[in-house]
Amino acid sequence: MTTQDHQGAAEAADGQALAAAGGLVYPVAPGYRVKVRQGPGTDTPVVRLLADGARIKIRCQTHGEKVSGPYGTSDIWDNIAPGEYISDTYVRTGSSGMVAPACAS
């Protein structure tokens, strides 16, 4: 493992700790009004739209429907409020993996 790998792992761990404490805010992909859904899939109802340029706090993350967006293809969904999920592919987290605790089932 290189020094850069260690630094990246440390930053990811720091990010997870801050996310768990509710401290990290992430930008939504510019130019998109992202649909916020009731659950982690496109087959669940839309509850609202995020404004272009929105920034969100991720409460927890879960696996759901695999979708493609400006930041790749993933099955990770971000819970931003009770009953409100957005695909992680529309959020610039700096990671292709989880950056917040897993949501309780």
N, C-alpha and C positions, 0 to 999 in steps of 0.2 A: 504494500500500500504506500503511495507517495504522500508527500507532505500535503499536496493539494487534495488528495482523497481524504486525509485526516481532517483537513480544514472543512471540506464539504460535509463530512459526516457530523462534525461539531456544529456547523451552522444549521444543519437539518435538525439535530437534537435540540439546539437552542430555539429554533423556530417552532418545534412541537411543544416545547415547554411554554413558550409565550402564547401559542395558540390555545393551549389548554387553560391558560390564565386569562384568555380573552383579550390578549394584547396586540395581536397582529391584524392588520387590515390589508387586504389584497385588492389590487385593481382588476376590474372586469375588462376584457379585451376592448380596446378603443374601436368605436364605430359600430358597436352592437348594443341593441336594447334586448337584454337577455330575459327569456321567460323563466319565471320562478314557478316551480311546480309543487304540487302537494306531496309528491313522492319521488323516488329516484328513477324516473323513467318518463319517456315522452308520451306514454299512454295515461299519465295521471293529469288531472286538470291543472290549467294555468291559474295561479292565484294573483299574480301581478307581473308587471314588467319592470326591470331595472332600467334606470335612465342611462343613456350613453355617458361613459366616464364614471360610472358608479364605483364605489369602493365598498368591500364587504368584509365582515368578520365571519370566519368559519367556526361554528360551534363544535361540529364534529363532522366526520366523513363516513360514507358507507359505499358499498358496491351495489350497482344497479345495472340498468341498461347501458350497453356500450354505445357511445356516440362520438362523432367527430366534430371538432370545432377549431378555432384559430390556433389553439395550443396542442393540437394532436388528436388522437383517438384514445378514449379511456372509458372504463366503467365506474370511475370514481365520481361520486356526487357529494356536493358540499351542502351541509345543513346550515342555513344562515339565520333561521328563526324557527320556532315550533311549526311543523307542517310546511316548511318552505325549503326547497332544494333547487340547486342549479348544478348543471354539469360542470365538473372541474376543468373541462376543456375550454371553458370561457373565462377562466380565472388565471391570472398570472401569479402562480405560487412559487415559481422557480424550481419546481420539482415535478417529475412524472409519477411520483408516488404520493403517499399520504403525508400531509403536513399538520394534521390535527388528530386528536383521539378518534377512535372508532365510535360511531353512534351506538348507543345501547339498543338492543333489539326489542 
